[in-house]
Amino acid sequence: MDLSYSPEELAFRDEVRGWLKDNLPDDLRRKVAEYEELSRDDLLRWHRILAKKGWVAPSWPKEWGGTGWNVVQRYIFEEECGYAGTPPLIPFGLSMCAPVLIKFGTEAQKKRFLPRIYNGEDFWCQGYSEPGSGSDLASLKTKAVRQGDHYVVNGQKIWTTLAHYADWIFCLVRTDSESAKRQEGISFLLFDMKTPGITVRPLILLDGGHEVNEVFFDDVKVPVENLVFEEGKGWTVAKYLLGHERMGTGRIGASKRELTKLKEFAAAQKKDGKSMLEDARFRDKLSRVEVELMALEITNLRFLDQMRRSGNPPGADVSMLKIKGTEIQQTLSELMMQAVGPLAQPFRPVDAPVAARDDFDAFVASLAPRYGNMRKTTIYAGSNEIQRNIISKMTLGL
Amino acid sequence: MDFEYSEEQQLLADSVQRFIQKDYDFEARKKIVASDAGYSEDAWRTFAEMGLLGLPVPQDFGGFGGGALDLMAVMEAFGDGLVVEPYLPTVLGARIIAHAGAKAQQKAILPALAEGRMKLALAHTERNSRYDLAHVETTATPSEGGWLLSGEKRVVLGAPLADKLIVSAATSKRGFSLFLVDRTAPGVEVKAYRTFDEMRAGDVALDNVRVDKKALVGKKNAGLALVEEAVDFATALICAEAIGAMKSANDATLEYLKTRKQFGVPIGTFQALQHRMVDMYITAEQARSMACLAASKADSASDADDRRRAISAAKIKIADACRQISQEAIQLHGGMGMTEELKVSHAFRRLTMIAQQFGDADHHLERFAALG
């Protein structure tokens, strides 16, 4: 048993770390570190820097631009990006739509969409959830009716992340409402967001931020050539995506960076004239989350080692990484807020934008909203309760 | 990066597991626990034959010179079988003698220990020491070219079964020293008892016990570093043992959820129970990761602080995990879990004690925080 990386893996890590240090623009690094909202341009700028380097889609097949890295290298890359504090790579095109097209798409679809996804020319979003279909996704109602060489789509999606930035959306729609099983009769369709009849309405989150939207479809005409795989087989496509390898789910690199920041930040906060790090009650909470993070990192490496040996995808283990990883992210954000105590209350200056006020500590004012925002992590991408259902069924056989 | 046991480690683990299945199942263990000695001479002899007793002993003295990673698979299997023989105190003693003992002490003790002819126990904890390893009130007073030891030791694991005790006693204001004392020496009184987790231990009263100068283990006043290193090593071992006991409790609970029926269905179909079982499973995996870290750092930390930090981090996680899994295992078993009849209640007892052995979560949170 040996818990450390091999010399080759360490060399790879150093190469990635060195490149990120030289190529992550300072303004983007600062925005991420200070929890500022990233614009469409910020996200795409980072995407294109990675695309130029050839590192934007490591897991794709080499012919479409993949790097040919093994699972450990891919993990190291993702964690180093998190540790450096890069903007996130928006997953909807790169790691959701593209793998689906590579697995199920026609040659024409691949040629049309994959290079544009790779180069950051099209910004994608995902149309899965509906007002009545959250965890119970198979109950979705958005309807697509075939008329000649088009589908006519009517219905509504919700929680559509960054739909307000998107050029394209991939959707699960119901093409047959007569099927005996709900999972049948669902199809996977790609639409251009500029198509007439699409309306995007912002849903402002509890931290005041605009990330998600409602998307309404009113007689939207989608060409039949934008159907992926067979009509009525959309559920197969959706399930493939759920099982797609995502070993970076634990966000360990990012949490390590947050932990370091938390320690520095808490050290500068005072209670009874002493640093918050010397406050036993606060310190115990901090130590416990640090221990959970240490354990999760080793757990993640154990899964990678197993994957490398067996050649099998991670399966339900990803659910464990999601549960623990998100709990850790939430705890870190909560402790950041608790570290400043009463000073966490200011939110926005009344009479001027934040940028115009040098007497207003925008970073401290971002801690409570950030804590609020992080509550989403245990809800999105399959709530942690759904993840427990998956482990219960797949791993424990209950 | 490699999380598998080596071929040798795996073979040894397999043979320990086979022994437990064949000769040390729950019924066999019950008889051992109820016996006068509270341990099995046969099992001990088998441990010697299998090489388990020689595992921590250096090769020069008839052992295999194994480290924590080599012992990890054995401890995990012992945890699964809830083995009550005094293996841990013997390993602890061997570690101290191998590190610091004089050549003559090593020759006299280590081969005998590897062959199963001798057992050791570390007599260190006292009434007021709690988990502070530096706190020693027992005294060693120079006398006629030797020492007179006086004081009282508490919860000396394996004391009633040990041939020799390693006793800590203050030799100056600056520190304490370690001494080898025959358990049957004049002035030594062992008040034996069973522990909650069904092992044998005792309080040891030392009343002007005379030892000669050759009884000193290591340098004078240098006992703390020795005890600290050995206790960290033993902590890594009980982390591995805890993994085995947690697995036993989790396996039993999962099986129970699948077979116990209420309202006409297996109780494992209830989501309220499923999610708790999942959390027990996740906790056991996280704990296993930390047990790997503890064993690895017990063998090859860059310095003492690196070792201390990793061992404390592991023990925090293991202590929390021991409590969660033992409590939930009983709860999900319902009334049956409360009885002595099921093995799970015995796993509960061992896990409860491991959570506090060599420092509870609070103690290790303090040590971990102090290391930054």
Interface residues (C-beta under 8 A of the other chain):
Chain A: M1 D2 L3 S4 Y5 S6 E9 V72 L277 A280 R283 D284 L286 S287 R288 E290 V291 E292 M294 A295 L296 E297 I298 T299 L301 R302 L304 D305 Q306 R309 M320 I323 K324 E385 R388 N389 I391 S392 T395 L396 G397 L398
Chain B: M1 D2 F3 E4 Y5 S6 Q9 L69 M72 L254 L257 K258 G268 T269 Q271 Q274 H275 M277 V278 D279 Y281 I282 E285 Q286 A287 R288 S289 M290 C292 L293 A295 S296 A313 I316 K317 D320 D362 L365 E366 F368 A369
